């Protein structure tokens, strides 16, 4: 199963599109258990860009916290923060920068709440 993330740009120049394409290529080459693999990208309908990823049934960290309103204790929050740091280490070590890290860009695979 796959998920599709839609990114809409108000204005997108050719330079922006080329830069975005390079960023997506860089990120899709990352092989880390902490980073979501990009399966594909569709740019046929500018200003919308569609990024195809594996489907994460729990959604993003934002969804878990604000939509599903799951309670996450301090120990689990620290584990999530540690995993995010591990996820950002490899790209930054290879001079690949995300520039927009937010809870909507962090996908949740599972929660072991015990």
Buried (B, 14 or more C-beta within 10 A) or exposed (E): EEBEBEEEEEEBEEEEBEEBEEBBEBBBEBEEEBBBEBEEBEBEEEEEBBBBBEEBEBBBBBBBBEEEEBEBEEEBEEBBEEBBEEBBEBBEEEEBEBEEEEBBBBBBEEEEEE
